[in-house]
Amino acid sequence: MSTDSIAYFIIILATFILCCFSHLKYRSWFLISFSILFLGITNPKTSLIFIAIGLTNYLCVKHFNKFNLASHALVIFNIFCLSLIKYIAPHTEWFTGTSYILPVGISIFIFQQISFIIDMKHIDTKKLVFSDYLTYSFFIGNLATGPILKFTNFIEQQKSILVFSKKGIELGIIFICAGLFKKMAVADNLSSFTAFLFKEKTLYSMNLIIPFLFNKYEIYANFSGFTDIAIGIGLIFGIELPQNFNRPFAVSSIVEFWKRWHMSLTAWIREYVFYPLTTSRFNLFGPYPIMAVTFLVFAIWHDLKITHILYGLIQVMLVYLSIKFAVVNSLINSSSPLIKYFLKTIKWAWFYVVLISIPGILFRAESMSQFNNIMWNLTNTPLETSRYFILHSYGSMPLCIATICIMEIYEKYFQADKIHNIVASKNIWIKSLMLLAFFILLMLLKHNYSDTNFIYSNY
């Protein structure tokens, strides 16, 4: 694992131990201190930026009586800071050597700050406690990877925060183990294939079909793995972070896909972008222009590139077509069981290969030129060469498929609550053996030569 990852887990462990042996009223300050320490270790400049923006927001909101013009100005200030840090500052010498906390970490931080500013209109600012605000803003669990936590949801669970419980710790460990498996056994193995797609020079003899099919799943395994770890850490500290993924590839509809993918971000954009637009004069143009603006915000947040803008517009078009051709679902459902199964299989293959995987390449490509080269290589490799390359160059593919199957079985049949019910009935020695067995399995299945960072740190 990377140096940042090792430092992260050491600080988490130290925070947990200190909190266990300290009085409840001091625990939040230990958590805040170690969270800011982690920022300082990864990059001192990052921590100064986060603290400066955070203190500005707190001091301004503390003196607001209601959500007024000053609040709108503060939201604009945060968006300006996000734009400056995400798109301009990384290209300057001042940000040389910045860790993966930027740019995605500043995005998570700013989104939560905007939630804090807007949600405070429902809360008496006189009751706002400084340590609560700092815990919400700088919690080490989700600061770098998400998921995005709304401030109102954070306030609702105040009584359970930093009150350690046996169930919370056990459930947290289960989520962390699942996240480590997704990242180290699934995503890292898949990355050894998908790396072929984005090399500057891909050999004409190299078949890209398997890397093409694995690309979107690698993003999913990597991203959901890191957020599962964040959710697990949150549970250990008594903070319930929102679910971020819900088996997005188990559906065959692009509309349903977006209800299951990066759920905390889509919920944030829906609440703070889409719904306000539907209640504004912009609503006169109908739902699809609003949807286009929403997806453009989503795309530009990832990066200010033509590939991401096109990706956002394509998603609007696919959602529109999915709604217009909803009659296809009724035709499939009215068919006989055998034909129905066949048609559903064809529909899912179309969904994953055409609607998900091709835009997934566009999303990840550095430029339109790279995307065009990948698609050309994908469709122009000779059949004889393809057979040879698949047979001789994909020796570790069974390992990838095995890890994907384990991950899918876990997500479909053995979700965390069910596993916890099994684990909770065992004594401490059996639990320890189960944990040891998991780490042995992880070491056997993990990729020995690949260690990818949080994949969204590229965006």
N, C-alpha and C positions, 0 to 999 in steps of 0.2 A: 504494500500500500504506500501511497505517497506520504511525504513528510507532514503535509498539512493534515492528512487523515489521521496519522498517528498522534500528532499534537492534539487534534480534536478529541479523540477518545481518551487520551490521558487527562485532559482538562475536564471532560465530562465525569470521569471516574473520581478525580480529586474533588470536584464540586459536590458530587453525590455523597462521598465519605464525610466531608466537612459539614454538609447539611444534616446528615444523619446524627452527628454528635453535637449539634448546636441547637439553641432555642429557636422556636418557630419564627419569632419576630426578627431574627438575624439571617434566616435562610435566604430570603430574597436578595439581600445585599451580597451574600456569597455568590449567588447565581449571577447577579448583575456584574459583579467584579470579574468573575472568571469568564463570562461571556465577552466583556470588553477586552480582557486580557488576550483571549483567543484572536480577536480582531487585531490587537496590537502586535501579536506574534506573526500573524500572516502578513500584515502590512500596516505599519504605524500610520501612514497617510490615510488609509481606509478608515481606521478607527476615529481619527480626528474629524473626518468628513461626516461619519455617522453621528458622532456626538454633537457636532455643531448643528446639523440639521435637526436632530432630536430635541436639543435644548431650545432651539428657536420655536419649534412647533409647540412644545410644552408650555413655554412662557406665554406665547400668544394665546393659545387655547384657554389657559388658566384664567385669562382676563377677559375672555369673551362671555357675554351674557346670553347670547343666542347666535345661531348660524346666520351671519350677516355678510355684508360686503367684505369686511376684513377676513372672514373665513374663506370666501371665494379667492381673495388675493393670496391667502396662505396656501391654498390648494394649487394655484398657478405657480407660486414660488417653488413648491415641491416638484411639480412637473418640470419646471425649468431646471432645477438641480439634477433631476433624473436625466434629462436630455443632455445637459452639459457633461455630466460624469460618464454617461453611457456611450455617447457618440463622438464627443470632442476630446475630452481629457485623456482617454487611453492612447491617443495618437501623439501626446506630448511627452517630453522627456520626464516630466514630473511623475508620471505614472509608470515609468519603466520598472519592470519586475513585480507589478501588482499581481497578487495571487488570484485564484479562481473565485474568490469572494466577489470580485467585480468581474463582469457587470451584473450577473444575475442577483447577487446579494443586495446590491443597491436597489434593484427593482422590487424585490420582496419587501425590503425595508420601506421604500417610498409608498408602495401600495398599501402597506399596513398603516403608514402615517396618514395617508389620505382617508382611509377608513376611520382612523382615530379622530381626525378633524371633523368629518361629516357626522359620524355617530355621536359625537359629543353633544349634538343638539338635542339628543334624547336623554342626556345625563346631566345632572347638576354639577357644574365645574367645581363648585366648592367642595364636593365630596371626592374629587380626583386626588388620589394619593400618588406622590412622586415615585415611590418604589414600585407601585403597580404599573405605572406608565413605562418605567425603565425595563421591568420584567417583560412586559408585552413587546416592547420595541427591540430589545437586545437579546431575547432568549436564544441561547446558543443552539438549541435543538433545530429550529427551522430558519435561522437567520441566513444561512448560505444557500439553502436548497428549497425552501418552502416546506409545506404548503402555506398559503396565505391565511392568516387568522384574523377574523373581524374583531374589532375592539369590543363590540357589544357581547359577542360570544365569550370573549375572554373575561369580561366583568361578571357574566352569569355563573362562571365556575370558580369564583374567587375562593370559596370555602374549601375547595379541594386542592388548590395549588400549594405545592411544597408540603402537603400532608401525605407522607408516604404510606402506601397500602400494599399489602401482600399481592392482591389481585393486580394492581397497577404495575408493580414491578415485574410480575410474571408475564403479564400481557405485553408489557414493553419489551421484555427480552425476546418474546416470540416475534414481535414485529421487527426487531433489530436483526434477528436471525434470518427472517424471510428476506429482509432488505439486503443483507450481506450475500445471501444465495443468489438473488436476482442480479446483483451487481457483479459479483466475483465469478459465479459459476455460469450465468447465462450471458450477461452483457459483455463481459471480457472475452468469452469464447466467441461470441458472434462478431466482436470487433476485429478478430483476426481475419474474418472474411470480408466484412464491409469496408475495411481499409483499402481493398483493391479498387473499390469504386471511385475513390476520391484521390488516387495517386495522380501526379501530374502527367505521367505517361503510362497508360495501361496497354499492355501488349495486345496486339490483334488476336493472338492465339489464346488469350485468356477469356474464359467464359464468365460472364457477369450475372447469370441468371440467379444463382444461389445467393451471392452477395446482395443482389437487388431485392430478393424476397426477404432476406434477413435484416435489411437496413432499418425499417420502421420498427421491427420487433426489438432490435438492439436499443433504439432510442427509448422505447417503452420500458424495457427491463432495467436499463441504467437509471432512468428518471424515477420510475416507481420504486426501484430499489433504494435510492437515496431518500426519497420521501417516506418510505416505510421506516427507515432508520430514524428519521426525524420524528415521526409519529410515535415510535417506540420510546425514544428519549423523552418526548413530551409526557407520555403515560407514566413513566418512572417518576417524573417530577410533578405529577398531578395536573398536567396541562393537556387538555384534550384538543389536539389539532385536527382539522377537518380531513376527511378522506380525499385523496387526490386522484385516484384511478379506480374504476370499477369494471374490470375486464372489458376494455374497449373493443377488442377484436372478437368478442363473443357475439357481436351483432353484425348485421349486414346492411345497415342503413347509416348514411352519413349524418343524419340528424341525431340518431341514437348515439353514434360515435362521439359527437361533440358534447353529449350529456354525460359521457363517461371518461373523457380524456382531460387531464389537467383541470379537474373539477373546481378547485379553489380559485384558479385564475378565471375560468369561464363564469363562475358565480360572481366574482368581483366585477368583471367587465359587464355582465348582465345587470348588476345592481347599480353600478356607478356610471355606466356609459349607455347601455341599451335602453333601460327603463326611463332615464331622464330624457332621452331623445324621443321616446314614444309619447311623452307628455308635453313636448315642446311643439313649436310651429313646424319643425322638421317633419312631424308626423303627417302633414298634409301630402307628402310625397309617397306615402305608403310604407309598408314594412320592409321591403327589400332594399331601398336606399339606406334605411336605418341599419339594416343588417350588413350592408356593404361598408358603412362607416365603422361599425363595430368590429368587423373582421379586419379592416385596415388598421384600426388601433391595435388589435391583437398582433397583426403581422409586423407593424412598425416597432412595437415593443421589442420583438425578438431582434430585429436589426433593420436599419434604414437602407435596405438593398432592394433592387428591382426584383430579385428572386422571391423575397418575402412578400412584397406587395402583390406580385402575380399570384403567389400562393394564397393570399387572403382573398383575392377576387375570384380565384378558382373555387374556393370553398363556398362562397356565396352562390356561384352558379350551380354547384353540386347540390347544395341545400335546396335551391329553387327547383331544380329538376327532380329531386327526390320527392318534394311535396307535390309537384305537378303529376308525377307518374306513380302516385301512391296506389293507383288502381292495380298495378302489377302485384302488390301484396295480396289483394283480395282474390286475384286469379290463381295465385299460388296456393292460397289457403283453401280454395274450393276444389282443388285437384284431389285425385286419389292418393292414399298414403305413400305409395312408391314413387309416383310422379312428383308429389309434393316434396319428398326428401331430395330427389334428383334436382328439382328446380331450385330448392333452397341452397343446395351445394353449389350450383352454378352461380346463383346470385351472390353467395358469400365469396366465391373465387373472384368474381368481377369486382366486388367491393374491395377486397384486400389488394388485388393485383393492380387494378386500374384506378380506383378512387382513392386508395390509401398509399400504395407503394410508389406510383409515379409522382404524385405531388410531394411525397416524402423525399424523393431524390431532389426535386426542385427546392424544397425547403432547406436541405442540408448543403446544396451546392454553393460554392463560393461565387459563381457567376453564371450567367446564361450560357456562356461558352463551355464551361465545364459540364453543365447539365446536358447540353447538346452532344458533347463528346461521349458522355456516359450512355445516353440513349442510343447514339449511333453504334457504339461498341456492343451494346446490349442486343441490338437487332441485326447485327451484321457479322456475327461470329459464325464461321462455317460449322455445319452440323458435325462433321468428322472430328474437328478440333474440339468441339464442345464435349463430345463423348470422352475423348482422351483426357481432357483437363478435369472433368468431373470425376473420372475413375481414379486418376493418379494424384490429384492435387487437393482433394477434399477428404483426406483420411480422418480428420477429426470431426467431420460432419455428424457421425452417429452420437458423439459426445454432446454436441450442440442440441441435437434433437432430443436426446435423453433429458438434458437439463430443462429444456422448454416444456417437455411433458410433465416433469416433476413440478415445475412452477404452475402449469395450468391445472394439474390435479389439486395442488394446494389451494389455488384461488377458487376453484369450482366447488370442491367437496370439503376442504379442511381449512376454512377461514379461521382467523385468530380466536374467535370466541369458542368455536368447537374444539380447537386444539387446547385452549386453556382449560376447558372442562375436563379433558383427559389428563393434562399435566397437574391440575390442582389436586386431583385425588391421590397423587403419588407422594411418597416421602422424599425428604431432601436428598437422599443418596441416589434414588432412582432418577430424580430430576437432574442431578449432577451428571449421571451416566448418560442420560438422554442428550444433555448439552454437549458433553464430550463427543458422543457419537455424531452429532451434527457437525462439529468442527472437523472431525476426521473425514466425514463425507465431503465437506466443503473443500478441504485440502486435496482430496482425490479428484474432484470434479472441476476445480478452478483452473483457469488457463495459466500456464506457467510463465508465459512471456508477455502477457498483456496486462496493463494496469491503467485503465482509462479513468480520468477524473469525471466529475459531474458533467454530463454531456451538454447540459444547458448553459454551462459556463461559457460556451462558445457564442451564446446569443445574448 
